Amino acid sequence: MKLTIERLGHLGDGIAEGPIFVPMTLPGEVVEGDIEGDQMLSPRILTPSPDRVRAPCPHFKACGGCLMQHTSDGFVAVWKQDIVRTALKAQGIETVFREIQTSPPQSRRRASLSGTRTKKGATVGFHGRASGTIVPIPACKLLHPDLMAAIPALEQLTVTGGSRKGEISFSVTRSAEGLDVLATAGKPLDGSLRIELAAMAERFGLARLEWDGELVAQHMPPAQRFGKASVVPPPGAFLQATEQGEAALLAAVVEIVGDARRVADLFAGCGTFALPLAAKAEVLAIESEAPMVAALDHGWRMASGLKRVMTETRDLFRRPLYPDELKRFDAVVIDPPRAGAEAQIEQLARSSVPVIAAVSCNPVTFGRDARILLDAGYALNWVQVVDQFRWSSHVELVASFSKDQRANR
């Protein structure tokens, strides 16, 4: 059957009339293939889009790590901006969009990889597209070269500590001191395995190796730099995917906060925003995970030239910051997980905080939360889309909200 692709879905699949979902296609393309249910799984491109390009990575068709290498950077930039526009339009919201900030190839500093034992050794890589098969990625164009250099170490860890029947998962993060590796679903630790793994960590120069929640080796604390502070996140802790993406998000947040003297950073993590902001403002950093709060606090205490940073371990979903607690702040930064922060946003909407810097990784929940703020008298001044998950359907953004304080008098 022949079909014409009408648009892209938010997950990157082409959509034809029906709807029929067609992977790795672009609007305007004419495709042919067999249809199973609502999908054409193996399309033949009869009329290619002018935006179609040759994928830079030889693993693209098999690997599930990237979705959009078959199209131009310009097309992806417009598409990602439109994902956010569409989410806002669904809430009746229009605003100014700044130029998208996109991280370059080979810049991902953290990744989740899988490993499995084979007869000849081990395979480490990403899962295949819509498959449980692990695809090796020796020529990956996504990961930072330091992460690529870690694959031999991960293969050896898989051979030594992986089960013959299952997969082992690795969370790998680049730091100035070396790689921070968190392994899960490996063999249970015993004395001999611990010794073998520790020796491997030393041989491959890993900064830290944690095995199913137990620290096996730490050659050097794997620190991350947040402004003037050096922070050692707990194993597996959240970190922005690229240095360039973090810098773009931070620059937008700093601009929104401006000259605020007292700032609340909600869902603060290990201090991505709180610690740089402390160069000019007193900050209250709130995070639900106690180990991340401890890392942030230690980083602040060891730094010099920063204003006071207070920390609090608090579940903002169940116990949001209320208006009487918010009234002492000149600005709020909020960076919730994908579910958004409806309970906290409702309290912010009732508050007198003049400026809000909202960071989001989900345009749909951001649109919902933005609608709540706008209905309470806030203005959405602009949105900055940041694409640090290159060649994926993932979108991040920063938004500037403000409230005219005369309306509260």
C-alpha positions as CSV (number, residue, x, y, z in Angstrom):
1,M,0.0,0.0,0.0
2,K,1.2,3.5,-0.8
3,L,0.8,6.3,1.8
4,T,1.7,10.0,2.1
5,I,3.2,11.1,5.4
6,E,1.1,14.0,6.7
7,R,3.0,14.9,9.9
8,L,5.3,13.7,12.7
9,G,4.0,12.5,16.0
10,H,5.7,13.7,19.2
11,L,7.7,10.4,19.4
12,G,9.1,11.0,15.9
13,D,7.1,8.5,13.8
14,G,5.6,9.7,10.6
15,I,1.8,9.7,10.6
16,A,-0.3,9.0,7.5
17,E,-4.1,9.1,7.1
18,G,-5.8,6.5,9.3
19,P,-3.8,7.2,11.4
20,I,-1.0,4.9,10.2
21,F,2.3,5.2,12.0
22,V,5.5,4.9,9.9
23,P,8.9,4.9,11.5
24,M,11.8,7.0,10.2
25,T,9.8,9.0,7.7
26,L,9.1,12.7,7.2
27,P,6.1,14.9,6.2
28,G,5.5,14.9,2.5
29,E,7.2,11.6,1.8
30,V,5.4,8.9,-0.2
31,V,6.0,5.4,1.2
32,E,5.0,1.9,0.4
33,G,4.8,-1.3,2.5
34,D,2.7,-3.8,4.3
35,I,0.5,-2.5,7.1
36,E,0.0,-4.4,10.4
37,G,-2.7,-2.9,12.5
38,D,-1.9,0.8,12.6
39,Q,1.7,0.5,11.6
40,M,3.9,0.2,8.5
41,L,7.0,-1.3,10.0
42,S,9.3,-1.6,7.0
43,P,8.5,1.3,4.6
44,R,10.1,1.8,1.3
45,I,10.7,5.5,0.6
46,L,9.3,6.3,-2.9
47,T,9.5,10.1,-2.7
48,P,12.0,11.3,-0.2
49,S,11.6,14.7,1.7
50,P,14.2,17.4,0.9
51,D,14.9,17.3,4.6
52,R,16.0,13.7,4.5
53,V,19.7,13.2,5.1
54,R,22.1,10.3,5.3
55,A,22.3,9.2,8.9
56,P,25.8,10.1,10.3
57,C,25.9,6.9,12.5
58,P,26.3,3.4,10.9
59,H,24.3,2.0,13.8
60,F,21.2,4.2,13.2
61,K,18.8,1.7,11.7
62,A,19.5,-1.1,14.2
63,C,20.1,1.0,17.4
64,G,17.3,2.5,19.4
65,G,19.5,5.2,20.9
66,C,18.5,7.8,18.2
67,L,15.3,8.5,16.4
68,M,16.0,11.4,14.1
69,Q,19.3,11.0,12.4
70,H,17.5,10.7,9.0
71,T,16.6,14.4,8.9
72,S,18.3,17.7,8.9
73,D,19.2,19.6,12.0
74,G,17.0,22.5,10.8
75,F,14.0,20.3,10.5
76,V,14.5,18.8,14.0
77,A,14.9,22.3,15.5
78,V,11.6,23.5,14.0
79,W,9.9,20.2,15.0
80,K,11.0,20.4,18.6
81,Q,9.9,24.0,18.9
82,D,6.5,23.0,17.4
83,I,6.1,20.2,20.0
84,V,6.2,22.9,22.7
85,R,4.0,25.3,20.7
86,T,1.4,22.6,20.3
87,A,1.4,21.7,24.0
88,L,0.9,25.4,24.8
89,K,-1.8,25.9,22.1
90,A,-3.8,23.0,23.7
91,Q,-3.9,25.2,26.8
92,G,-4.8,28.4,24.8
93,I,-1.3,29.9,25.4
94,E,0.9,31.8,22.9
95,T,4.2,33.3,23.8
96,V,7.6,34.4,22.4
97,F,10.0,31.6,21.5
98,R,13.7,32.2,21.6
99,E,16.1,30.4,19.2
100,I,16.6,26.7,20.1
101,Q,19.9,25.7,21.7
102,T,21.1,22.3,20.5
103,S,24.0,20.3,21.9
104,P,26.6,19.1,19.4
105,P,27.2,15.5,18.4
106,Q,29.4,13.3,20.8
107,S,28.5,15.5,23.8
108,R,26.4,13.2,25.9
109,R,28.2,12.9,29.3
110,R,25.9,10.4,30.8
111,A,24.2,7.3,29.4
112,S,22.4,4.1,30.3
113,L,23.9,1.1,28.6
114,S,23.2,-2.6,28.8
115,G,25.5,-5.6,28.7
116,T,25.1,-9.3,28.1
117,R,27.5,-12.1,28.2
118,T,28.3,-14.0,25.0
119,K,30.2,-17.1,24.1
120,K,33.2,-15.0,23.1
121,G,32.9,-12.3,25.8
122,A,30.3,-9.6,26.1
123,T,28.2,-7.2,24.1
124,V,27.6,-3.7,25.5
125,G,25.4,-1.0,23.9
126,F,21.9,0.3,23.5
127,H,18.8,-1.8,22.9
128,G,17.7,-2.2,19.3
129,R,14.8,-0.3,17.9
130,A,11.6,-1.8,19.4
131,S,13.8,-4.8,20.4
132,G,15.3,-6.5,23.4
133,T,18.5,-7.2,21.5
134,I,21.6,-5.2,22.6
135,V,23.3,-3.5,19.6
136,P,27.0,-2.8,20.0
137,I,27.9,0.9,19.2
138,P,31.6,1.2,18.4
139,A,31.0,4.2,16.1
140,C,28.3,6.0,18.1
141,K,27.9,9.7,17.2
142,L,25.9,10.5,20.3
143,L,28.2,9.7,23.3
144,H,31.1,11.8,24.5
145,P,34.5,10.1,23.5
146,D,35.2,9.5,27.2
147,L,32.0,7.4,27.5
148,M,33.0,5.5,24.3
149,A,36.4,4.8,25.8
150,A,34.6,3.1,28.7
151,I,33.0,0.4,26.7
152,P,35.9,-2.1,27.0
153,A,35.7,-1.7,30.8
154,L,32.0,-2.3,30.7
155,E,32.5,-5.4,28.6
156,Q,35.0,-6.8,31.1
157,L,32.6,-5.9,34.0
158,T,29.9,-7.8,32.2
159,V,32.0,-10.9,31.6
160,T,33.1,-10.9,35.3
161,G,29.9,-9.8,37.0
162,G,27.1,-10.4,34.6
163,S,24.6,-13.3,34.8
164,R,24.6,-15.8,31.9
165,K,20.9,-15.5,31.5
166,G,20.2,-11.8,32.1
167,E,21.4,-8.4,31.3
168,I,23.4,-6.0,33.4
169,S,22.6,-2.3,33.3
170,F,25.2,0.5,33.5
171,S,24.7,4.1,34.3
172,V,27.9,5.8,33.2
173,T,28.7,9.5,33.9
174,R,31.7,11.5,32.8
175,S,33.5,13.6,35.5
176,A,36.8,15.5,35.6
177,E,38.3,12.7,37.7
178,G,37.1,9.8,35.4
179,L,34.0,7.8,34.8
180,D,31.4,7.2,37.5
181,V,29.8,3.8,36.9
182,L,26.7,2.4,38.6
183,A,26.0,-1.3,37.7
184,T,22.7,-3.0,38.5
185,A,21.3,-6.5,38.0
186,G,24.8,-8.1,38.2
187,K,25.8,-11.1,40.2
188,P,25.5,-10.8,44.0
189,L,28.6,-9.4,45.6
190,D,30.8,-11.8,47.5
191,G,34.4,-11.4,48.7
192,S,36.1,-12.7,45.5
193,L,33.8,-10.8,43.1
194,R,34.4,-7.6,45.1
195,I,38.2,-8.0,44.8
196,E,37.9,-8.7,41.0
197,L,35.7,-5.7,40.4
198,A,37.9,-3.4,42.4
199,A,40.9,-4.5,40.5
200,M,39.1,-3.8,37.2
201,A,38.1,-0.4,38.4
202,E,41.7,0.4,39.1
203,R,43.0,-1.1,35.8
204,F,40.5,0.9,33.7
205,G,40.9,4.1,35.8
206,L,37.3,4.4,36.9
207,A,36.7,7.2,39.4
208,R,33.9,5.2,41.2
209,L,32.2,1.8,40.8
210,E,29.0,1.0,42.6
211,W,27.5,-2.4,42.3
212,D,23.8,-2.9,43.1
213,G,23.9,-0.2,45.8
214,E,27.3,-1.1,47.3
215,L,30.4,0.9,46.7
216,V,33.1,-1.3,45.3
217,A,35.8,1.2,44.5
218,Q,36.5,4.9,44.5
219,H,39.8,6.0,43.1
220,M,38.8,9.7,43.1
221,P,35.5,11.4,44.0
222,P,33.7,11.9,40.7
223,A,33.0,15.6,41.1
224,Q,30.8,17.9,38.9
225,R,31.3,21.6,38.8
226,F,28.3,23.9,39.5
227,G,29.5,27.4,39.4
228,K,32.2,27.9,42.0
229,A,31.3,24.7,43.8
230,S,32.5,21.2,43.3
231,V,29.9,18.5,44.0
232,V,30.2,14.7,44.2
233,P,26.7,13.5,43.3
234,P,25.5,10.1,44.8
235,P,25.8,7.2,42.3
236,G,23.1,7.4,39.6
237,A,22.0,10.9,40.6
238,F,20.3,13.2,38.0
239,L,22.7,15.3,35.9
240,Q,21.9,17.3,32.8
241,A,22.8,15.2,29.8
242,T,25.4,17.6,28.2
243,E,27.6,20.4,29.5
244,Q,26.3,22.6,26.7
245,G,22.7,21.8,27.6
246,E,23.3,22.6,31.2
247,A,25.0,25.9,30.3
248,A,22.0,26.9,28.1
249,L,19.5,26.1,30.8
250,L,21.6,27.9,33.5
251,A,22.1,31.0,31.4
252,A,18.3,31.3,30.9
253,V,17.6,30.8,34.6
254,V,20.2,33.3,35.6
255,E,18.7,35.9,33.2
256,I,15.2,35.3,34.6
257,V,16.2,35.5,38.2
258,G,18.2,38.7,37.5
259,D,19.1,40.7,40.6
260,A,16.9,38.7,43.0
261,R,18.5,38.6,46.5
262,R,16.6,35.6,47.9
263,V,15.8,32.6,45.6
264,A,14.1,29.3,46.2
265,D,15.3,26.4,44.1
266,L,12.6,23.7,44.1
267,F,13.5,20.2,43.0
268,A,17.1,21.4,43.3
269,G,18.9,18.0,42.7
270,C,22.6,18.3,43.5
271,G,22.7,22.1,42.9
272,T,22.7,22.6,39.1
273,F,21.0,26.0,39.6
274,A,21.2,26.7,43.3
275,L,25.0,26.8,43.6
276,P,25.7,29.1,40.6
277,L,22.9,31.4,41.7
278,A,24.5,31.6,45.2
279,A,27.2,33.8,43.6
280,K,24.7,36.7,43.9
281,A,21.7,35.5,46.0
282,E,20.9,33.7,49.2
283,V,19.3,30.4,48.1
284,L,17.0,27.8,49.7
285,A,17.5,24.5,47.8
286,I,14.7,21.9,48.3
287,E,15.0,18.3,47.1
288,S,13.3,15.1,48.1
289,E,16.4,12.8,47.9
290,A,18.5,13.2,51.0
291,P,21.8,12.0,49.4
292,M,21.5,14.7,46.8
293,V,20.7,17.3,49.4
294,A,23.8,16.2,51.4
295,A,26.0,16.5,48.3
296,L,24.7,20.0,47.5
297,D,25.3,21.1,51.1
298,H,28.8,19.7,51.2
299,G,29.6,21.3,47.9
300,W,28.5,24.7,49.2
301,R,30.4,24.4,52.4
302,M,33.6,23.6,50.6
303,A,33.3,26.4,48.1
304,S,34.4,30.0,48.6
305,G,32.8,33.3,47.5
306,L,29.2,32.1,47.7
307,K,26.3,33.5,49.7
308,R,24.3,31.4,52.1
309,V,22.7,28.2,50.7
310,M,20.1,26.6,53.0
311,T,18.9,23.1,52.2
312,E,15.8,21.1,53.0
313,T,14.8,17.5,52.3
314,R,11.2,17.7,51.4
315,D,8.7,16.0,49.1
316,L,7.2,18.9,47.2
317,F,4.5,16.6,45.7
318,R,3.0,15.8,49.1
319,R,4.1,18.9,51.0
320,P,4.6,21.9,48.6
321,L,6.0,25.2,49.7
322,Y,3.0,27.3,50.7
323,P,2.4,31.0,50.0
324,D,3.3,32.1,53.6
325,E,6.7,30.3,53.1
326,L,7.2,31.7,49.6
327,K,6.6,35.3,50.5
328,R,10.1,36.0,51.5
329,F,11.6,35.1,48.1
330,D,12.2,37.4,45.2
331,A,12.4,34.6,42.7
332,V,11.7,30.9,42.4
333,V,13.4,28.3,40.2
334,I,11.4,25.1,39.7
335,D,12.7,22.1,37.8
336,P,10.3,19.1,38.4
337,P,10.4,15.6,36.9
338,R,8.3,14.7,33.8
339,A,5.1,14.6,35.8
340,G,5.3,18.3,36.4
341,A,4.6,19.9,39.7
342,E,0.9,20.6,39.8
343,A,0.6,20.8,43.6
344,Q,3.6,23.2,43.9
345,I,2.5,25.3,41.0
346,E,-1.0,25.8,42.6
347,Q,0.7,27.2,45.7
348,L,3.0,29.4,43.5
349,A,0.0,30.7,41.7
350,R,-1.5,31.8,45.1
351,S,1.8,33.4,46.1
352,S,3.3,36.9,45.6
353,V,6.6,35.7,44.1
354,P,7.3,38.2,41.4
355,V,9.5,36.0,39.2
356,I,9.5,32.3,38.3
357,A,12.0,30.4,36.2
358,A,10.3,27.2,35.2
359,V,12.4,24.4,33.8
360,S,10.6,21.4,32.2
361,C,11.4,18.2,30.4
362,N,7.7,17.6,29.4
363,P,5.9,20.1,27.3
364,V,2.5,18.7,28.1
365,T,2.8,19.0,31.9
366,F,4.5,22.3,31.4
367,G,1.5,23.6,29.5
368,R,-0.8,22.4,32.2
369,D,1.3,24.1,34.9
370,A,1.7,27.3,32.8
371,R,-2.1,27.6,32.4
372,I,-2.4,27.5,36.2
373,L,0.1,30.4,36.6
374,L,-1.5,32.5,33.8
375,D,-4.9,32.1,35.3
376,A,-3.5,33.4,38.6
377,G,-2.2,36.6,37.0
378,Y,1.3,35.6,35.9
379,A,2.6,36.5,32.4
380,L,4.6,34.0,30.3
381,N,7.3,36.3,28.9
382,W,9.2,33.8,26.7
383,V,10.2,30.2,26.3
384,Q,13.7,28.9,25.5
385,V,13.8,25.3,24.1
386,V,17.0,23.4,24.8
387,D,17.8,20.3,22.8
388,Q,20.5,18.4,24.7
389,F,19.0,15.0,23.8
390,R,20.1,15.3,20.2
391,W,18.4,13.1,17.6
392,S,15.7,12.1,20.1
393,S,12.1,13.2,20.6
394,H,13.0,14.5,24.0
395,V,12.5,18.3,24.6
396,E,13.6,20.5,27.5
397,L,12.8,24.2,28.0
398,V,13.1,27.2,30.3
399,A,10.3,29.7,30.7
400,S,10.1,33.2,32.2
401,F,7.1,34.0,34.3
402,S,6.5,37.3,36.1
403,K,3.6,38.9,38.0
404,D,2.9,42.6,38.3
405,Q,3.2,43.3,42.0
406,R,0.7,46.2,41.8
407,A,-2.0,43.6,41.2
408,N,-1.4,42.3,44.7
409,R,-1.9,45.6,46.4
